Amino acid sequence: MFESLSVPGLGSVVAGTALLGFLCGTLGTFAVLRKQSLMGDAISHACLPGLILAFLLFNSKESWALMLGAAISGTIAAMVILGISRFSRVKEDSALAITLSVFFGFGLMLLTWVQRRPDAAQAGLARFLFGQAATLLDRDVWLLAAIAIPCLITVFIFWKHFQLVCFDRSFAQSLGFPVFLIEVLLSLLLVMVIVAGLETVGVVLMSALLVAPAVAARQWTNKLEIMAILAGVFGAFSGIAGAVLSNIGKTSIPTGPVIVLFITLIVFLSILFAPARGIVWLQFKHWRDSKVLQLDSVLSNLLNLAREHSGKQNGHSMAMLKGISSNPSGVPRSVHKLLEMGLVSEVDKGLYIPTSKGAEYLNEKTSHMGAPLK
Amino acid sequence: MTQAQLEIQLLAMATAVACSLCGVFLVLRRMSLLSDAISHTVLIGIVIAFFLTGDMTSPWLLVGATTAGVFTVLLVESLQKTGVVREDAAIGLVFPALFSIAVLLISIFSKNVHLDMDAVLVGKIALTPLPSRRLEFGGYDFGPKSLALMIAIIIVNIGFIILFFKELKVSTFDPAFSKAIGFNPYWIHLGLVLSVSTTAVASFDAVGSILVVALMAAPAATAYLLTDKLSIMLVLSCIIGMLCAVLGYWLAHFLDASIAGSMATVAGILFGLTFFFAPERGLFSVWQRAKIRDRKFKLALLLVHLTQHEGTIRELEECNIESLHLHLRWDEYETRSVAFEAVESFCALQENKVLRLTPKGRIIALESLQIGTNLS
C-alpha cells in the first residue's frame, strides 16, 4: 500500500518513521516537562536483556516476542529507577546511570553468552544500538500503528490527569488524584513508545527523538495541547525528512542519525528564533527595552532639572544630561529622538527643556507603576 | 591462572579504580549522567582525530576524544545557561546529536577503514595480552600498553584528588560557601570534567562506553550507601570497583561471555545487595528501625492507656486483655504481642486477664506523657 514512492520500500519506511516521530514527540512532551528527559535513554538501554531473554524463551525473532521481552525489562528498569531514588539517598541521576549501564551490561553478557562467540554478537547488537529503519516493512508499520493508536488514545483519555501531574503534582495530590498511579501510567506509555521505536532508530537515537521535539515545541507555545501536537508534528516531520534524505544518494546512509540531526536542527532554530522564548527574540527585546528606558530616563532628568531651576526659562545642555546619565554615550541619540517626538524642545542653541507634552508623557508612564515604593 | 588472565584482571581492576575515583565526585555532585554523555560523544573526537591522522593507534585519538568530552560538557552547560532548556533535556539533546554526527561520518567516509563502532561500545579487554598491544622498551616487556596507560591515569586522578582535596570537598558539599570564601568552584568543576573525560577515554578502549558509566556510577553509589565520610567513600568505592573487576572476570570466564558485561552485572548485584542490606542505610535496616520505633511507641501508648484507667470503674473492662484491642483500635494479634512485651519487660502484670501497671511501667507512661506535653 505504501509502494507509490519511487524507491521500493521507501513508502513504508516514511510512514513508519513519521508515525514513530509523532508518537515520540507527543509522549516526550510529558517526559521533558516532568524533568525526566533521560528516563527514555535509560529505559531504552535497559530493554536489551529483555530482548535477549525473549529470544531465548520463544526461540524466535518475531517482532512481537522481542517487543514483549523489551517491554518487560524496560518496565522493570523504570520501577528500579523510581525505587532507588525514592528509597535510598542515591539521587535520581545516579539511579538512572546505574540502571542504564547495569541493565545494558547484563544484556551484553547474556548476548555473548547466548552466542558463545564474542565477535558474533556484534551484528545483533549493532541493530539494537542503531536501528534498521531502512528495512521497515508494511507489517512493521502496522505493528507500530497497533502500538501508537492505543497510546495516543490513552493520552487523550487521561489528558487532564497528565496535565495536572506535569505542572502541579502536589495540587493533584491534594485533590485526591492517584498521582503515583498516573506517574506509573506515564512511565508505562514511555516504555511502550520506546519498545515500538527500538527496532527502527535504535537505543541512542531513541532518547533524542523523545527529548528534541518536545524541547523545540516548548519554544513556540505555552499551551500543553499545542505543545504536544507541535512536538508530534516536529517528530513526524523529521522522521519523514530523515527517511527521504538518507535514501536519496546511492550509498546507504543510516536513517536514525539523519532523523536525529534533522530534529536537532529544528531544536537549534527554535531555541534561537522562536518568538517570546527564542534567544534572538529575547536579545532584541532586551535591546528595545533598554532604548526605551534610556529615553525615559533622559526625559525625566530634564524634567527634574527644569523643576529644580524653576523661574529661569533657560534649558539644560547636553553635557549636563550626560553628566547625570548612567549611559552618557546614548544621550545625544535619545535627545534627538525626544525632539522628533515633540516631547522636548530646543529653547536656545544646545539647550533643551521638556514640553508640556513631555511632562504628560512621563506622567502617564509613571502612573502605570502605581504609588511609588517607600 | 595464566599470565594472560592475570593481565586482563589487572587491567580490569585498574580501569575500575580509575573510574571509581571520578565516580565518587560525579555521584556526590549529581553529575552521573555526564559520564553517560561523555562516553557517547568521545566517539566523535576519535573519529575526527582519526580522519586527521589516518592512524587508529595515534595518541592524538586520545587527545581528540578528551577534547570532545570536555566540549560536550561545555555545550550542555551553555545550553543550560540560556535558561530555555533544563539540564536533563540539555544532556538529552547534546549527546545523541554529537553521536549521530560521528555515526554518519563513519558511515559516509570510512566504508573500508577499520573503525569498529561495536568495539567502541563493548570494549576489547579480552585482547589485552596480544603481542601487538604490549609496551616494550629496550627489549624488556612491560606488560600491556593499556595497563600502563590506565595506571598513569590512576596516578593523575589520585594526584588531582590529593592536591585539591579540600577544594573538591568544599565545592562538592557547599558550593555557595566555597564561593563566599573566595574560591570559584567552577575551576574545580572544569578540572573534574577534564579528569572524567580522560578517564572515560582511556577506559573506553578496555571496557567500552556503556561500562564506563557502570564503573563510574555503581561502585561510587554503593560506597555512598555505606559511609558518610568522603575519604572512606573514595577508598570503599575503589575496593568495590576492584571486586567488580575480579568477580566480573571470573563470571565471564565461566559463562564464556563478555567481560565488560559481566563486570557491569556484578556492579549491579553489589549495588542491589547494598541497597537492601547495608548496615545503616539499607532498605531492611531502615524498615527494621522503623519497626522497632513503632513497637516502642505502641508499648508506651499501651502503658499510657493503662494509667488513664487505673483505679477507675471501667478499669476491668478497659484493661482487659481480651478486649484491649477494641479500645486501642489496634489489630488483635498485635495488641496481644505488645501486652506480652509489657509483661515481659516488667512494665505490667496480668491479674485475671486484666493488665495492671507496675511502678516501672507507671514511670515510663508518665515520662511518655511528659514528652507529649513538652512537644505540644
Interface residues (C-beta under 8 A of the other chain):
Chain A: V32 K35 Q36 S37 L38 G40 D41 H45 I84 F87 S88 R89 V90 K91 D93 S94 L96 A97 I98 L100 S101 V102 F103 F104 G105 F106 G107 L108 M109 L110 L111 T112 W113 R116 P118 A121 Q122 L125 A126 L129 F130 V204 L205 S207 A208 L210 V211 A212 A214 V215 Q219 T251 I253 P254 G256 P257 V258 V260 L261 T264 V267 I271 R277 I279
Chain B: L26 V27 R30 M31 S32 L33 S35 D36 H40 L79 T82 V84 V85 R86 D88 A89 I91 G92 L93 F95 P96 A97 F99 S100 I101 V103 L104 S107 I108 K111 M117 D118 L121 V122 A126 I210 L211 V213 A214 M216 A217 A218 A220 A221 Y224 L225 L251 A252 L255 D256 A257 S258 A260 G261 S262 M263 A264 T265 A267 G268 F271 F275 R281 L283 V286
